[in-house]
């Protein structure tokens, strides 16, 4: 029969942690790949509309964002509470869209340019007049692929 | 000469902590949310000097969907609720009973399927007011997309036993030929915006 001898048992070997940083780094790189940095500070408030038939935007690098909504509290005093458009980091007028799109387009690789997509992130209470103006401007700028950004509806 | 001294190993226990700090920093500053939306294609701009073409579309091929300032929906001169829109649209696109007020069916040769009767000349004309709320507009777009998706899924299931999104590219193209998405958006009119 075996003997159970507690005293003088083997000492627990210390766990080797030298590869732990490598593990964490691998995880870090994974996170960096799948996420995008928030590049712009939002100057308009928007709550995306809801829908059910949504599709994911494929390539992040081909997407240009266009925000539509009311200015945030700190800009209210300067801009009023009318619906405004935000391009990159500043609030803009409708007639600036065309130049902005052209600029964004020229910064892309030539073979990617036809696949450029503009994602319209607009507040759900926006009046369609503004959206229509934006759409007209995009048509003029030949940015014909658009996407109405929305959230998935929870039933 | 004295004997070579052995270099002491660098203590690396804290590098894990440093890596964690980096990780946390990236977790905080980046956003995981994938952007989702309803993809659409805008028509190319009309040259300014071009005269308005009067496209001759038969009346039976058009379904007019109007959204007014109060977000009410008018579908072919009839008030309907948003919940009815999908069914109406599906009936219109598919025209299962060959109704003479619904789009005409044209014999078309489609890969994988052979010759089929397809309502390829149908047009859904979507018009909205400048005062329409964006959410109402998205709701309608969403319902229209849902109608197309359901029809496409049905035919994919019947033929290939898979949902439309699981088909390969050629098969998707074939299904799209059967149910081409034709939503035309008119320039918005100002019927009565209260400002």
HADDOCK unambig.tbl for C-alpha pairs under 7 A between the chains (distance, minus, plus):
assign (segid A and resid 20 and name CA) (segid B and resid 16 and name CA) 6.07 0.50 0.50
assign (segid A and resid 21 and name CA) (segid B and resid 15 and name CA) 6.06 0.50 0.50
assign (segid A and resid 21 and name CA) (segid B and resid 16 and name CA) 4.28 0.50 0.50
assign (segid A and resid 21 and name CA) (segid B and resid 19 and name CA) 6.17 0.50 0.50
assign (segid A and resid 24 and name CA) (segid B and resid 19 and name CA) 6.18 0.50 0.50
assign (segid A and resid 24 and name CA) (segid B and resid 20 and name CA) 6.61 0.50 0.50
assign (segid A and resid 25 and name CA) (segid B and resid 19 and name CA) 6.23 0.50 0.50
assign (segid A and resid 28 and name CA) (segid B and resid 23 and name CA) 5.23 0.50 0.50
assign (segid A and resid 35 and name CA) (segid B and resid 30 and name CA) 5.89 0.50 0.50
assign (segid A and resid 35 and name CA) (segid B and resid 31 and name CA) 5.81 0.50 0.50
assign (segid A and resid 35 and name CA) (segid B and resid 32 and name CA) 4.96 0.50 0.50
assign (segid A and resid 36 and name CA) (segid B and resid 30 and name CA) 5.50 0.50 0.50
assign (segid A and resid 36 and name CA) (segid B and resid 31 and name CA) 5.86 0.50 0.50
assign (segid A and resid 36 and name CA) (segid B and resid 32 and name CA) 6.90 0.50 0.50
assign (segid A and resid 37 and name CA) (segid B and resid 29 and name CA) 6.36 0.50 0.50
assign (segid A and resid 37 and name CA) (segid B and resid 30 and name CA) 4.46 0.50 0.50
assign (segid A and resid 37 and name CA) (segid B and resid 31 and name CA) 6.40 0.50 0.50
assign (segid A and resid 38 and name CA) (segid B and resid 29 and name CA) 6.77 0.50 0.50
assign (segid A and resid 38 and name CA) (segid B and resid 30 and name CA) 5.83 0.50 0.50
assign (segid A and resid 38 and name CA) (segid B and resid 31 and name CA) 6.55 0.50 0.50
assign (segid A and resid 49 and name CA) (segid B and resid 135 and name CA) 5.39 0.50 0.50
assign (segid A and resid 51 and name CA) (segid B and resid 139 and name CA) 6.62 0.50 0.50
assign (segid A and resid 51 and name CA) (segid B and resid 142 and name CA) 6.01 0.50 0.50
assign (segid A and resid 52 and name CA) (segid B and resid 142 and name CA) 6.73 0.50 0.50
assign (segid A and resid 53 and name CA) (segid B and resid 142 and name CA) 6.00 0.50 0.50
assign (segid A and resid 53 and name CA) (segid B and resid 145 and name CA) 6.48 0.50 0.50
assign (segid A and resid 53 and name CA) (segid B and resid 146 and name CA) 6.05 0.50 0.50
assign (segid A and resid 54 and name CA) (segid B and resid 36 and name CA) 5.93 0.50 0.50
assign (segid A and resid 54 and name CA) (segid B and resid 37 and name CA) 5.00 0.50 0.50
assign (segid A and resid 54 and name CA) (segid B and resid 38 and name CA) 5.30 0.50 0.50
assign (segid A and resid 55 and name CA) (segid B and resid 36 and name CA) 5.53 0.50 0.50
assign (segid A and resid 55 and name CA) (segid B and resid 37 and name CA) 5.58 0.50 0.50
assign (segid A and resid 55 and name CA) (segid B and resid 38 and name CA) 6.20 0.50 0.50
assign (segid A and resid 56 and name CA) (segid B and resid 35 and name CA) 6.19 0.50 0.50
assign (segid A and resid 56 and name CA) (segid B and resid 36 and name CA) 4.53 0.50 0.50
assign (segid A and resid 56 and name CA) (segid B and resid 37 and name CA) 6.53 0.50 0.50
assign (segid A and resid 57 and name CA) (segid B and resid 35 and name CA) 6.08 0.50 0.50
assign (segid A and resid 57 and name CA) (segid B and resid 36 and name CA) 5.95 0.50 0.50
assign (segid A and resid 124 and name CA) (segid B and resid 134 and name CA) 5.20 0.50 0.50
assign (segid A and resid 124 and name CA) (segid B and resid 135 and name CA) 4.74 0.50 0.50
assign (segid A and resid 125 and name CA) (segid B and resid 133 and name CA) 5.47 0.50 0.50
assign (segid A and resid 125 and name CA) (segid B and resid 134 and name CA) 5.74 0.50 0.50
assign (segid A and resid 125 and name CA) (segid B and resid 135 and name CA) 6.39 0.50 0.50
assign (segid A and resid 126 and name CA) (segid B and resid 133 and name CA) 5.72 0.50 0.50
assign (segid A and resid 126 and name CA) (segid B and resid 134 and name CA) 5.26 0.50 0.50
assign (segid A and resid 127 and name CA) (segid B and resid 130 and name CA) 6.42 0.50 0.50
assign (segid A and resid 127 and name CA) (segid B and resid 131 and name CA) 5.13 0.50 0.50
assign (segid A and resid 127 and name CA) (segid B and resid 132 and name CA) 5.48 0.50 0.50
assign (segid A and resid 127 and name CA) (segid B and resid 133 and name CA) 4.81 0.50 0.50
assign (segid A and resid 127 and name CA) (segid B and resid 134 and name CA) 5.85 0.50 0.50
assign (segid A and resid 128 and name CA) (segid B and resid 129 and name CA) 6.88 0.50 0.50
assign (segid A and resid 128 and name CA) (segid B and resid 130 and name CA) 4.98 0.50 0.50
assign (segid A and resid 128 and name CA) (segid B and resid 131 and name CA) 5.80 0.50 0.50
assign (segid A and resid 128 and name CA) (segid B and resid 132 and name CA) 5.21 0.50 0.50
assign (segid A and resid 128 and name CA) (segid B and resid 133 and name CA) 5.86 0.50 0.50
assign (segid A and resid 128 and name CA) (segid B and resid 134 and name CA) 5.62 0.50 0.50
assign (segid A and resid 129 and name CA) (segid B and resid 130 and name CA) 3.93 0.50 0.50
assign (segid A and resid 129 and name CA) (segid B and resid 131 and name CA) 6.19 0.50 0.50
assign (segid A and resid 139 and name CA) (segid B and resid 42 and name CA) 6.57 0.50 0.50
assign (segid A and resid 139 and name CA) (segid B and resid 44 and name CA) 5.88 0.50 0.50
assign (segid A and resid 139 and name CA) (segid B and resid 45 and name CA) 5.37 0.50 0.50
assign (segid A and resid 140 and name CA) (segid B and resid 45 and name CA) 5.54 0.50 0.50
assign (segid A and resid 142 and name CA) (segid B and resid 44 and name CA) 6.69 0.50 0.50
assign (segid A and resid 144 and name CA) (segid B and resid 41 and name CA) 5.55 0.50 0.50
assign (segid A and resid 144 and name CA) (segid B and resid 42 and name CA) 4.78 0.50 0.50
assign (segid A and resid 144 and name CA) (segid B and resid 43 and name CA) 6.83 0.50 0.50
assign (segid A and resid 144 and name CA) (segid B and resid 44 and name CA) 6.90 0.50 0.50
assign (segid A and resid 145 and name CA) (segid B and resid 40 and name CA) 6.28 0.50 0.50
assign (segid A and resid 145 and name CA) (segid B and resid 41 and name CA) 4.91 0.50 0.50
assign (segid A and resid 145 and name CA) (segid B and resid 42 and name CA) 6.50 0.50 0.50
assign (segid A and resid 146 and name CA) (segid B and resid 39 and name CA) 5.84 0.50 0.50
assign (segid A and resid 146 and name CA) (segid B and resid 40 and name CA) 5.44 0.50 0.50
assign (segid A and resid 146 and name CA) (segid B and resid 41 and name CA) 6.11 0.50 0.50
assign (segid A and resid 147 and name CA) (segid B and resid 37 and name CA) 5.51 0.50 0.50
assign (segid A and resid 147 and name CA) (segid B and resid 38 and name CA) 5.19 0.50 0.50
assign (segid A and resid 147 and name CA) (segid B and resid 39 and name CA) 4.14 0.50 0.50
assign (segid A and resid 147 and name CA) (segid B and resid 40 and name CA) 5.85 0.50 0.50
assign (segid A and resid 148 and name CA) (segid B and resid 37 and name CA) 5.01 0.50 0.50
assign (segid A and resid 148 and name CA) (segid B and resid 38 and name CA) 5.00 0.50 0.50
assign (segid A and resid 148 and name CA) (segid B and resid 39 and name CA) 6.41 0.50 0.50
assign (segid A and resid 149 and name CA) (segid B and resid 35 and name CA) 6.95 0.50 0.50
assign (segid A and resid 149 and name CA) (segid B and resid 36 and name CA) 5.72 0.50 0.50
assign (segid A and resid 149 and name CA) (segid B and resid 37 and name CA) 4.01 0.50 0.50
assign (segid A and resid 149 and name CA) (segid B and resid 38 and name CA) 6.52 0.50 0.50
assign (segid A and resid 150 and name CA) (segid B and resid 36 and name CA) 6.00 0.50 0.50
assign (segid A and resid 150 and name CA) (segid B and resid 37 and name CA) 4.92 0.50 0.50
assign (segid A and resid 151 and name CA) (segid B and resid 36 and name CA) 6.77 0.50 0.50
